[in-house]
Amino acid sequence: MTIRTCWCLFATAGLLMGCTALEPGELRPFYEREAEGTPLEADPVVFVPGLLGTTLVDRSTGGLVWGLGPDALEELPLPMAEGRFLDALRDDAQPDAVLGAAGEGEVHEALGVPAEGRAKAPFYVFPYDWRRDVVENARRLEVYLLELRETIGRPVRFDLVALSAGSLVTRWFLEYGGAEPPVEGEPPAPTWAGADLVDQAVLIGPPNAGATGALLALAEGMPRVPAAWSGTMPMVYQLLPRGRDGPLVEERGRELFEPLDPALWRRMRWGLAHPEADLAELLPGVADPEARRRIALDHLDKCLERARRVHAALDAPATPPPGLGLYLLGGDSSETPAVLGVDAATGDLRVLETARGDGTVCRSSMECPSRIAWRRVRFHPVQHVEFLSSREFVEDLLDLLDDPGSR
């Protein structure tokens, strides 16, 4: 069995409100079918995929909403409504399985390499709705791990392997558990509420300070996903680059822009703010075009504000507690878009500057050395979509999982 990476880019109005709680046992079917017959000689390894990396199905019909095969893409955008928090805007899609990932067995088999004397470790995959909020998915990860430990029947600690955007879900869980971002004016401080459940976490190509590709996804769309559809998804906004790094400039005057400024999105007519966005398709129950535009702009504002608060918390200095190993694996041999130029008249974007990275995420965004205290950092000459298809990269990943330093 081999993990095959699908295309992934790295892959909220909740404000002071929490996300909807999960019902006990909701995730049990995912890991019960994976745990059957799995050896338990070593810490279990849980794989957290990136953006676009989980199949979504309609909970009512069982039909495919997103995945490999005939799907109902028209059901992919999230709902929008004025006066409602983002976590309350739900549809019938639910996560089903990780695209291209082995769902059971040992970690070495799942990664397609022999064990070669290493301890056998059971391997699981964590499916989540990659459209939704980082914090909401961190809560889902916490429930998954607690119920998986109950099923295993012993007080194990897990090794987490997170790919791209899944790294932000993993970091939030480790640093804050399922807590909401601090309220306005309250400085964020990681509590490491999730660390007791985790022995080691290996983050692969993490967009810790964002990536310019997220802006392109929201302004221009992703493969099979139009820009307005991307604009309904809080997770994509939370992958935006930080304004402090100067990723967005007016291409003639070199004026710096803040990627999370709602006024800028309206001015440049990006995503949901574009006057030709097909809002009738996104809001079929709203007949009035002005009402549709008002709802879309309200949703845009909520997503940008939520991203701002998530960024502030993830950017707080983070030194893991004793007993938790935090590792970075990435690629740094490709020219990676670092600065986008904006045509102020049209809102069109183009790459002005590149930096070392994996072709999608810059090395500086992955590493964030002034903010994250890594146990080890390793880079390879691979691109973002090649990580788990590189034998050398996977061998390095297994070496980190075998590292006794955090045990």
ZITA-V216588 format. One line per field, one symbol per residue. burial: b if it has 24 or more other ideal C-beta (glycine too) atoms within 12 Angstrom, else e. A space follows every 10 residues. Layout:
# ZITA-V216588
burial=???
This chain:
# ZITA-V216588
burial=eebebbbbbb bbbbbeeebe ebeeeebeeb beebbeebee ebbbbbbbbb bbbbbbbeee eeebbbbeee eeeebbbbbb beeebbbbbe bebbbbbbbb bbbbbbbbbb bbbebeebbb bbbbbbbbbb bbbbbbbbbb bbbbbbbbbe bbeeebbbbb bbbbbbbbbb bbbbbbbbbb beeeeeebeb ebebbebbbb bbbbbbbbbb bbbbbbbbbb bbeebbbbbb bbbbbbbbbb bbbebbbbbb beeeeebbbb bbebbeebbb bbbbeebbbe ebbeeeeeee ebbebbbbbb bbbbbbbbbb bbbbbbebeb eeebbbbbbb bbebebbbbb bbeeeebebe beeebbbbbb bbbbbbbbee bbbbbbbbbb ebbbbbbbeb eebbbbbbeb bbbeebe
